[in-house]
């Protein structure tokens, strides 16, 4: 129970990696508030975990909009009185080169992937400062380090998240730790639109072992385990660190 009595926020927590993080956090004793626009999936996850005896609340939130974020954070404070862990996980992955992308899709990617982390951190950090403690986990990517074809907006946003994490770590020291997780190819539907450009999900998975040297997709719970580590005292000396959980994608040159 490494997160006993902690209160955690997980954005984009209704499905995929986010839902896996929510499940692992409650297993470790945390009370969790989920921010997402996916109402049906968010409510289903809240019901499922509540029936198991966990303290979970889903609040429909557009993490790219200031007023929605402010209302969400205030709701969490009203319910729990504290925020110990912030996991900025919400993201979109819209494929396209700079020439292919429409401006509104570029803006959507930047707003959901990076502006959301700015906004959520902006309104959560004052509460952590009052407690003189806290852990922030930003979700970056192996694409924070290496690019891929026809993924310009996503790669740009994930590179920015890694640098935002380092800047926040400097500004929040010494009592609030800020780190980011950099996953490789995780077994969710998140990458399906990009995979479709290269023959579809199954085609991409056939060649995945050539670049992800563990020879398989990463499971969402494996990323969630890294999030538990960064949220807990096990990582008490770590801040400003991009943690590569990428199956070995960045280990060498293909």
C-alpha positions in Angstrom: 0.0 0.0 0.0 2.6 2.5 -1.1 0.0 5.3 -1.7 -2.0 4.8 1.4 -4.0 8.0 2.4 -2.8 9.8 -0.7 -5.2 11.7 -3.1 -4.3 11.4 -6.8 -5.6 13.1 -9.9 -5.3 11.2 -13.2 -6.2 13.0 -16.4 -7.3 11.0 -19.4 -8.0 8.3 -16.8 -11.1 6.7 -18.4 -9.3 4.3 -20.7 -6.0 3.0 -21.8 -2.8 3.8 -19.8 -4.8 6.3 -17.7 -7.3 3.7 -16.6 -4.5 1.3 -15.8 -2.9 4.0 -13.6 -6.1 4.6 -11.8 -6.4 0.9 -11.0 -2.9 0.6 -9.8 -3.2 3.8 -7.7 -6.3 2.5 -5.9 -4.7 -0.9 -5.4 -1.9 0.9 -3.5 -4.4 2.8 -1.3 -4.9 6.1 -3.0 -8.1 7.9 -3.5 -8.4 8.9 -7.1 -10.1 11.7 -9.1 -10.4 11.0 -12.8 -10.6 13.8 -15.3 -11.7 12.9 -18.8 -14.2 13.9 -21.5 -15.2 10.3 -22.0 -18.3 10.3 -19.8 -19.6 6.7 -20.3 -16.2 5.1 -19.8 -15.3 7.3 -16.9 -18.5 6.5 -15.1 -18.1 2.8 -15.8 -14.6 2.9 -14.3 -15.8 4.8 -11.3 -18.7 2.4 -10.7 -16.4 -0.7 -11.1 -13.8 0.5 -8.6 -16.3 1.9 -6.2 -18.1 -1.5 -6.1 -14.7 -3.0 -5.2 -14.5 -0.7 -2.2 -12.2 2.0 -3.6 -12.7 5.8 -3.3 -12.8 7.0 -6.9 -14.7 9.9 -8.5 -15.0 10.7 -12.2 -15.6 14.3 -13.2 -16.2 15.2 -16.8 -13.4 17.6 -17.6 -11.9 19.2 -20.7 -8.3 19.5 -19.6 -7.5 21.9 -22.4 -10.0 24.6 -21.1 -9.1 26.8 -18.1 -12.5 27.0 -16.5 -13.1 23.3 -16.7 -9.7 22.6 -15.1 -10.3 25.1 -12.3 -13.7 23.6 -11.6 -12.3 20.1 -11.5 -9.4 21.0 -9.1 -11.8 22.8 -6.8 -14.1 19.8 -6.8 -11.2 17.5 -5.8 -10.3 19.9 -3.0 -13.9 20.1 -1.8 -14.2 16.3 -1.7 -10.8 15.3 -0.3 -9.2 18.5 1.1 -5.8 17.7 -0.4 -4.0 16.7 -3.6 -0.8 14.6 -3.2 -0.3 13.2 -6.7 -1.0 14.7 -10.2 -0.6 12.4 -13.2 -1.0 14.5 -16.4 -1.8 11.6 -18.8 -4.4 13.0 -21.2 -3.3 13.1 -24.8 -4.3 12.8 -28.4 -2.3 11.3 -31.2 -3.2 12.8 -34.6 -1.0 11.7 -37.4 0.4 13.8 -40.2 3.4 15.7 -41.4 3.6 19.5 -41.2 2.3 19.7 -44.7 -0.6 17.2 -44.1 -1.9 18.6 -40.8 -4.6 21.2 -40.7 -4.0 24.0 -38.3 -6.9 23.1 -36.1 -5.5 19.6 -35.6 -2.1 21.0 -34.7 -3.8 23.3 -32.2 -5.8 20.4 -30.8 -2.7 18.3 -30.2 -0.8 21.1 -28.5 -3.8 22.1 -26.4 -4.6 18.5 -25.2 -1.1 17.2 -24.9 0.9 20.2 -23.4 -1.4 23.0 -22.5 -3.5 20.6 -20.4 -0.4 19.8 -18.4 0.3 23.5 -17.9 -3.2 24.2 -16.8 -3.6 21.3 -14.5 -0.3 21.9 -12.8 -1.0 25.6 -12.5 -4.1 25.0 -10.4 -2.9 21.9 -8.5 0.6 23.1 -7.4 -0.7 25.8 -5.0 -2.4 23.1 -3.0 0.8 21.0 -3.0 2.8 24.0 -1.8 0.4 24.4 1.1 1.2 20.8 2.1 4.9 21.3 1.3 4.9 18.0 -0.6 3.6 16.4 -3.7 4.5 14.4 -6.8 3.7 15.4 -10.4 4.0 12.8 -13.2 3.8 14.1 -16.7 3.2 11.6 -19.5 5.8 12.1 -22.3 6.9 9.5 -24.8 9.8 7.8 -26.4 9.0 10.4 -29.1 10.4 13.0 -26.6 13.8 11.6 -27.7 13.2 10.3 -31.2 10.9 11.3 -34.0 8.7 9.2 -36.4 7.5 10.0 -39.9 4.1 11.7 -40.2 3.7 12.4 -36.5 4.9 16.0 -36.4 2.4 17.5 -33.9 2.6 14.6 -31.5 6.4 14.4 -31.5 6.6 18.2 -31.0 4.2 18.1 -28.0 6.0 15.2 -26.4 9.4 16.9 -26.7 8.0 19.9 -25.1 6.6 17.9 -22.2 10.1 16.6 -21.3 11.4 20.1 -21.1 8.4 21.3 -19.2 9.0 18.6 -16.7 12.6 19.7 -16.1 11.5 23.4 -15.8 8.8 22.5 -13.3 11.2 20.4 -11.3 13.5 23.4 -10.9 10.6 25.7 -10.0 9.0 23.2 -7.5 12.1 22.1 -5.6 12.7 20.9 -3.0 9.4 19.6 -1.7 7.4 18.8 -4.9 8.9 16.3 -7.3 8.2 16.4 -11.0 9.1 13.6 -13.4 7.8 12.2 -16.7 7.3 8.8 -18.1 8.3 8.1 -21.7 6.5 5.0 -23.0 7.2 3.1 -26.2 4.5 1.3 -28.1 1.8 0.4 -25.6 -1.0 -2.2 -26.4 -3.9 0.2 -26.6 -6.0 1.8 -29.4 -4.2 5.1 -28.9 -1.8 4.6 -31.8 -4.3 3.1 -34.3 -4.7 6.2 -36.4 -1.0 6.4 -36.9 -0.7 2.7 -37.5 -3.3 2.9 -40.2 -0.8 4.9 -42.3 1.5 1.9 -42.4 -0.9 -0.9 -43.1 -2.8 -1.1 -39.8 -2.2 -2.3 -36.3 -1.5 -5.9 -37.0 1.0 -5.0 -39.7 2.8 -2.6 -37.3 2.9 -5.2 -34.6 4.5 -7.7 -37.0 7.5 -5.5 -37.3 7.5 -4.1 -33.8 10.3 -6.4 -32.5 12.6 -4.7 -35.0 12.5 -1.5 -33.0 11.0 -2.4 -29.6 13.7 -4.8 -28.5 11.7 -6.5 -25.8 10.0 -8.1 -28.8 6.4 -7.3 -27.9 4.0 -4.4 -27.1 4.1 -2.9 -23.7 1.1 -3.5 -21.5 -0.7 -0.5 -19.9 -0.2 -1.9 -16.4 3.6 -1.9 -17.0 3.4 1.9 -17.5 1.1 2.1 -14.5 3.7 0.4 -12.3 6.2 3.1 -13.3 3.7 5.7 -12.3 3.2 4.1 -8.9 7.0 4.1 -8.4 7.2 7.8 -9.3 4.2 8.7 -7.1 5.6 6.8 -4.1 8.5 7.4 -1.7 10.5 4.7 -3.6 11.5 7.5 -6.0 12.1 10.1 -3.2 15.4 11.3 -4.7 14.2 11.7 -8.3 13.0 14.9 -9.8 13.3 16.4 -13.3 13.8 12.9 -14.7 12.4 11.5 -18.0 11.9 7.8 -17.2 12.2 5.8 -20.4 9.7 2.8 -20.3 10.0 2.2 -24.0 10.8 -1.4 -24.4 14.2 -0.5 -25.7 13.2 1.7 -28.7 15.8 4.3 -27.9 18.5 1.8 -26.9 20.3 1.9 -30.3 20.0 2.8 -33.9 17.8 0.5 -36.0 
